[in-house]
């Protein structure tokens, strides 16, 4: 019988880009949690925080639109540089799939917000 060994971690987990993406994801999630905890603390209760969010839904929608616009502008600039560097049809198809997925995701997220508040 062999002795107990440490579990093997997937090697992709320790690659620089994956680690950086995981770190950014954890950072964004941590900031979201901190903002919600601070909001509940400032307003006084979870019910008060939900009322505040509902009251300011239009302002938050405008904020999200500004973020979507800034992201789309950055994507457009990155897309232009990538198309100059890799002018093939495979690159175009890849970008098109990502763009369709991003727009569909945004539409689903905003649609769910509209249905929830409507």
Secondary structure as GFF3:
##gff-version 3
##sequence-region A 1 118
A	DSSP	three_ten_helix	11	14	.	.	.	ID=ss1
A	DSSP	alpha_helix	16	43	.	.	.	ID=ss2
A	DSSP	alpha_helix	46	55	.	.	.	ID=ss3
A	DSSP	alpha_helix	57	85	.	.	.	ID=ss4
A	DSSP	alpha_helix	89	117	.	.	.	ID=ss5
###
